[in-house]
Amino acid sequence: MSCPGRIYALRKPKGHRLPIPRWKLALASNISHVFTAYIGIQQRSDNEAAVQAKSQATAAIQAWLKTDAGPSAFEYFSLIDGCDIPNAAIWVCYWTEASKYRSSLETLALPSLYSKLESPGRTSIGLWRETYATEVSRLETNYSGLDYLPGLARIPGTTTVEHDNSAYWGAARDRIPDSAYDLFPPSSNVTLLKAEAIPRGLGQYLVGTNFENMAHIRSGQFWENCAQDEADAYQRKLEPTLHTGLAYLWEFPDETGARGIRYLRNQDSSEGLDTRPRRETCGAGFFTSLEALETWAKTHRSHLAIYRGALTHYKAFEGRRKLRTWHEVSVLRGGDAKFEYLNCMPATGVIQSIQLKVQDDHVL
């Protein structure tokens, strides 16, 4: 079956030339969807029982990751800032097979995991999961180098191809195949919850889904391989600007359309539960629509400062630049995401911004 012809023109300016090379993910032709799960553990007390309960939950997830039921690829983070509690432990997991994705999540059902944690420590533990399916035709990726490829690119069998749809406003949309004939209009069912409608979260198991054309972005920075002067330049100049821009998103969700944004630091989990912070971070979360994400990126001073700072950094280090930046963006169909929060703080994820069902009001 042939694909429909392009209805909406590319937004790339005539004669546009890339200032630096860019690559995007190439998946096998038989893969129609990719599947993603963010899984988190909150520890709200430092007492011994809470520490033990978190260790139990962490060990259970780490064991699940290594089984046949686990994901095709994963990464591990701790929270720096955003819509969660300090130092929350977080994993992102990826699949390309729908049946394995579903069975994997069933194997790690949150209520079952929570029930196995020792009491009284588990009363100070929150578990959450944000999962979604992305049609490949509604996905775009962008990488600044090939020596480090995280995220979806960790899935075995994936490759990359060079492209020139980058470094102009609207490039992300142009990289989404379905944008040729779909504008991904914002849903009319988008409002922040009133204060009295926000669930308490603690002691509850909350479940919900997404509205049409909600977008998710994960955008990362990797400077492990930078020379010391470049690493210092990133950490002193560009990183604070990035943090400020992300903070604006979670502080002003009504204006920006941002939902559940987190700023995460990658951890080296190669040695079981012993981890070390890496010179790598990412921002991850949802927007009410691709248009909302584009509007913030193109017009708001917080993102323009990030954009200009990145260009300045690239020019300063040119041929010896080792800072790697990248992102992956999904535009979701209604109902393709599932949000689960068990005994979590009400500021977690999308609890304050999407109507969730109270599946269980007494989980403690």
Secondary structure, DSSP 8 states (H G I E B T S, - for coil): -------S-----TT---SS-EEEEE--TT--EEEEEEEEEEE---SHHHHHHHHHHHHHHHHHHHSTTS-SEEEEEEEEEESS-TT-EEEEEEES-HHHHHHHHHHT-HHHHHHTS-TTGGGGEEEEEEEEEEEGGGEEEEES-SS---GGGGSTT-EEEEE---SSTTHHHHTSGGGGT------S------GGGS---TT-EEEEE--TT-EEEEEEEE-TTS-HHHHHHIIIIIHHHHHHHHHHHHH-HHHH-EEEEEEEEEEEEEETTEEEEEEEEEEEEEES-HHHHHHHHHH-HHHHHHHHHHHHHHHHHGGG---EEEEEEEE--TT-EEEEEES--TTSTTTTTS--EEEES---
